[in-house]
Amino acid sequence: MSVVVRNLVPAFLEFWSDPDRQWGEYVEQHPDVLNDFTRSGRTPTREQVEKALASYPERETRIRANAPHGRRWIEQAADRVVPLLEAEHLDIEGVAMVGLGTSNGWVNDGTLYLAVELIPDERAAEILAAHEIAHALQFPLPEQPWSEDGPLGQRIYSEGFATALTAELFPQYSLAEHLWFGPGYDDWLADCERHETTARAAILAELESEDEQVSRRYLTLSGETPHRIGYFVGTRLIQGLRRDHSWPELARWSTDQAMNAVRASLAL
């Protein structure tokens, strides 16, 4: 196994410190900094870029504080997650960078991204990096590797997989902290518990849907209330499966196995 991490934060700080900075030149040299948009086929609008630029001054202290740590966060997460999944034969590629403020971490085309402007502290970094490493390994481990997209049911499984895994790795943090990468969400978790039965039925009814808007309804901040309840449902589902299955086994399930397990669990 090798872990290769590109740290683009110094490049951002060089750009940001230049009084004659040119956004176009910066992103041409480092196109990964737009990946939180381009991964879904979008191009950030001028207004979205200006909004990100306007946010950087208040985030500059955090960006500078996080600048030396992105590589370490990814490498430490790999050291923890790879043995748990028996995935020593896989290589990991990561990018630590300053993004456009839309997401703190994700996996795209097999590469793990951490956006340091949205990582407030070591606790968040510890949970988030392990969560994204879990995705980066779970997608390629099955005999027929998973798509990073797929229907709602696969996304519920994969998000639940990554969250339940970090909950076992770091039991000192509450489930709400694992679902949000930090404190302050206990009321949200209680709200999810109150809506769990309704959410499970709704997700079951749309399990096969590949409509992006359907997935957003359960997995984003712009979706159903409570927002991102699909993460909670998926986590509870995987925690139930863990009673009978190991992490290496769950990581290698085919999409059909995973979908069948999600369907059976939600139907209970």
ZAGU-478939 format. One record per residue (C-alpha): x, y, z. Coordinates in Angstrom, 1 decimal. Each point is the difference from the previous one (the first is absolute). Layout:
// ZAGU-478939
PT:xx:yy:zz
PT:X:Y:Z
...
END
This chain:
// ZAGU-478939
PT:xx:yy:zz
PT:0.0:0.0:0.0
PT:1.1:3.5:-0.8
PT:-1.6:3.3:1.2
PT:0.8:2.9:-2.3
PT:-1.3:3.4:1.1
PT:0.2:3.3:-1.9
PT:-0.2:3.0:2.3
PT:-1.3:3.0:-2.0
PT:-0.5:2.3:3.1
PT:3.4:1.6:-0.5
PT:-0.9:0.8:-3.6
PT:-3.2:1.7:1.3
PT:1.9:2.0:2.6
PT:2.5:1.2:-2.7
PT:-2.9:1.0:-2.2
PT:-1.8:1.7:2.9
PT:3.1:1.9:1.1
PT:0.6:1.4:-3.5
PT:-1.4:3.6:-0.3
PT:-0.3:-0.6:-3.8
PT:-1.6:-3.4:0.4
PT:-1.9:-1.3:-3.0
PT:-2.7:-2.6:0.7
PT:0.1:-1.3:-3.5
PT:3.7:-0.7:0.0
PT:-0.3:-1.7:3.4
PT:-2.7:-2.4:-0.9
PT:1.7:-0.7:-3.4
PT:3.1:-1.2:1.9
PT:-2.0:-1.8:2.6
PT:-3.3:-1.2:-1.4
PT:-0.6:-2.3:3.0
PT:-1.1:3.0:2.0
PT:-3.2:0.1:-2.0
PT:-0.7:-3.7:0.5
PT:-2.8:0.6:2.5
PT:-1.9:1.3:-3.0
PT:1.5:-1.8:-3.0
PT:-0.4:-3.5:1.5
PT:-3.7:0.3:-0.7
PT:0.4:1.5:-3.4
PT:-0.6:3.6:1.1
PT:2.1:3.1:-0.7
PT:0.0:2.5:2.8
PT:-1.7:3.3:-0.9
PT:1.6:3.4:0.4
PT:-2.3:0.6:3.0
PT:1.0:-3.3:1.6
PT:3.7:0.8:-0.4
PT:-0.5:3.5:1.4
PT:-1.8:-1.4:2.9
PT:2.9:-2.4:0.7
PT:2.5:2.8:-0.3
PT:-2.0:2.2:2.4
PT:0.0:-2.9:2.5
PT:3.8:-0.5:0.0
PT:1.0:3.0:2.2
PT:-2.1:-1.3:3.0
PT:1.4:-3.5:-0.6
PT:3.6:0.9:-0.6
PT:1.1:-0.7:3.6
PT:-1.5:-3.5:-0.2
PT:1.5:-0.6:-3.5
PT:3.5:1.0:1.2
PT:-0.4:-2.1:3.2
PT:-1.1:-3.1:-2.1
PT:2.6:0.5:-2.8
PT:2.7:-2.4:1.5
PT:-2.4:-2.7:1.0
PT:-2.0:-1.2:-3.0
PT:2.6:-2.7:-0.9
PT:0.2:-1.3:3.5
PT:-3.8:-0.2:0.4
PT:-0.3:-2.1:-3.1
PT:3.0:-2.2:0.8
PT:-1.2:-0.6:3.6
PT:-3.5:-0.9:-1.2
PT:1.5:-2.5:-2.5
PT:2.0:-1.6:2.8
PT:-3.2:-0.5:2.0
PT:-2.5:-1.0:-2.7
PT:2.1:-2.1:-2.4
PT:0.7:-2.9:2.5
PT:-3.6:0.1:1.2
PT:-1.2:-0.7:-3.6
PT:3.0:-2.3:-0.9
PT:0.7:2.3:-2.9
PT:3.8:0.1:0.1
PT:0.1:-0.8:-3.8
PT:-1.7:3.3:-0.9
PT:1.8:3.3:-0.6
PT:-1.5:3.3:1.3
PT:0.2:3.4:-1.7
PT:-1.0:3.1:1.9
PT:-0.1:3.7:-0.5
PT:0.0:2.6:2.9
PT:-1.2:3.3:-1.3
PT:-2.0:3.2:0.4
PT:-3.3:-0.6:-1.8
PT:-3.0:2.3:-0.7
PT:-1.7:-0.6:3.3
PT:-2.6:-2.5:-1.2
PT:1.2:-3.3:1.7
PT:2.7:-0.9:2.5
PT:0.9:-3.3:-1.6
PT:-0.9:-2.4:-2.8
PT:1.4:-2.7:-2.4
PT:0.1:0.5:-3.7
PT:1.4:-2.4:-2.6
PT:1.7:-1.9:2.8
PT:1.7:3.1:1.5
PT:-0.8:1.2:3.5
PT:-0.3:3.8:0.5
PT:0.1:2.0:3.2
PT:-1.0:3.6:-0.1
PT:1.9:1.5:2.9
PT:-2.0:3.3:0.1
PT:-2.9:-2.0:1.4
PT:1.9:-2.1:2.6
PT:-0.2:1.7:3.4
PT:2.2:-2.2:2.1
PT:1.9:-3.2:0.5
PT:-3.1:-1.9:1.1
PT:-1.8:0.9:-3.2
PT:3.1:-0.9:-2.1
PT:0.4:-3.3:1.7
PT:-3.6:-1.1:-0.6
PT:-0.3:1.5:-3.5
PT:3.2:-1.4:-1.4
PT:-0.9:-3.5:1.2
PT:-3.5:0.4:-1.4
PT:1.4:0.9:-3.5
PT:2.7:-2.7:0.1
PT:-2.8:-2.5:0.7
PT:-1.8:1.2:-3.2
PT:3.3:-0.1:-2.0
PT:0.5:-3.6:0.9
PT:-3.6:-1.3:0.0
PT:-0.7:1.1:-3.5
PT:2.8:-2.1:-1.7
PT:0.2:-3.0:2.4
PT:-2.9:-2.1:-1.4
PT:0.7:-2.4:-2.9
PT:-2.0:2.4:-2.1
PT:1.0:3.5:1.3
PT:-2.8:2.3:0.9
PT:-0.8:3.2:-1.8
PT:0.3:3.1:2.1
PT:-3.5:0.9:-1.1
PT:-2.7:-2.7:-0.3
PT:-3.5:-0.1:1.3
PT:-1.2:1.3:3.3
PT:0.3:-3.4:1.7
PT:3.7:-0.2:-0.7
PT:0.7:3.4:1.3
PT:-1.9:-0.7:3.2
PT:2.1:-3.1:0.4
PT:3.3:1.7:-0.7
PT:-0.6:3.0:2.2
PT:-1.2:-2.2:2.8
PT:3.1:-2.2:-0.5
PT:2.4:2.9:0.4
PT:-1.8:1.5:3.0
PT:-0.5:-3.2:1.9
PT:3.7:-0.8:-0.6
PT:1.2:3.2:1.5
PT:-2.4:-0.5:2.9
PT:1.8:-3.2:0.8
PT:3.4:1.4:-0.5
PT:-0.6:3.0:2.3
PT:-2.5:-1.0:2.6
PT:0.9:3.0:2.1
PT:-2.1:2.2:-2.3
PT:-3.8:-0.1:-0.1
PT:-1.9:-1.2:-3.0
PT:-1.1:3.6:-0.8
PT:3.7:1.0:-0.1
PT:0.7:-2.8:-2.5
PT:-2.9:1.0:-2.2
PT:1.0:3.7:0.0
PT:3.7:-0.1:0.7
PT:-0.3:2.0:3.2
PT:-2.2:0.9:3.0
PT:-3.3:1.9:0.2
PT:-2.4:-2.3:-1.8
PT:-1.6:-2.0:2.8
PT:-3.4:1.7:-0.7
PT:0.3:-1.0:-3.6
PT:0.7:-3.6:0.9
PT:-3.0:0.0:2.3
PT:-2.1:1.4:-2.9
PT:1.3:-2.8:-2.3
PT:-1.0:-2.6:2.6
PT:-3.5:1.4:0.0
PT:-0.3:0.0:-3.8
PT:1.8:-3.3:-0.5
PT:-3.0:-2.2:-0.8
PT:-1.3:2.5:-2.5
PT:3.4:0.5:-1.6
PT:0.6:-3.8:-0.3
PT:-3.3:-0.5:-1.8
PT:0.7:3.0:-2.4
PT:3.5:-1.2:-0.8
PT:-1.2:-3.6:-0.6
PT:-2.6:1.3:-2.5
PT:2.8:1.8:-2.0
PT:2.8:-2.5:0.5
PT:0.7:-0.6:-3.7
PT:-0.2:3.6:-1.1
PT:3.0:1.4:-1.7
PT:-1.4:3.5:-0.1
PT:2.5:2.4:1.6
PT:-2.8:2.0:1.5
PT:-1.3:-3.0:1.8
PT:3.4:-0.7:1.6
PT:0.4:3.7:0.9
PT:-3.4:-0.2:1.8
PT:1.5:-2.4:2.6
PT:3.8:0.7:-0.1
PT:0.4:3.8:-0.2
PT:-0.7:3.2:1.9
PT:-2.6:1.0:-2.6
PT:-2.1:-3.1:0.4
PT:-2.5:-1.4:2.3
PT:-0.4:1.1:3.6
PT:1.9:-1.1:2.0
PT:2.7:0.7:-2.5
PT:2.3:-2.9:-0.9
PT:-2.2:-2.5:1.7
PT:1.2:-2.6:-2.5
PT:3.4:-0.1:1.7
PT:-1.7:-0.8:3.3
PT:-2.2:-2.7:-1.6
PT:3.0:-1.5:-1.8
PT:2.1:0.0:3.2
PT:-2.6:-1.8:2.0
PT:-0.4:-2.5:-2.8
PT:3.7:-0.8:-0.1
PT:0.2:-0.2:3.8
PT:-2.7:-2.7:-0.2
PT:1.9:-1.9:-2.7
PT:3.2:0.1:2.1
PT:-1.6:-2.4:2.5
PT:0.5:-2.8:-2.6
PT:2.6:1.3:-2.5
PT:3.6:1.2:0.2
PT:1.3:3.2:-1.4
PT:2.1:-1.8:-2.7
PT:-3.2:-1.9:-1.0
PT:-2.2:3.1:-0.1
PT:2.6:1.9:-2.0
PT:0.0:-2.7:-2.7
PT:-3.7:-0.4:-0.6
PT:-1.2:0.4:-3.5
PT:-2.5:2.7:-0.8
PT:-2.7:-2.7:-0.2
PT:0.9:-1.4:3.4
PT:0.0:3.5:1.5
PT:-3.3:1.0:-1.6
PT:-1.7:-3.2:1.2
PT:1.3:0.6:3.5
PT:-1.2:3.6:0.0
PT:-3.4:-1.0:-1.3
PT:-0.4:-2.8:2.5
PT:1.0:2.2:2.9
PT:-2.3:2.9:-0.9
PT:-2.9:-2.4:-0.5
PT:0.1:-1.2:3.6
END
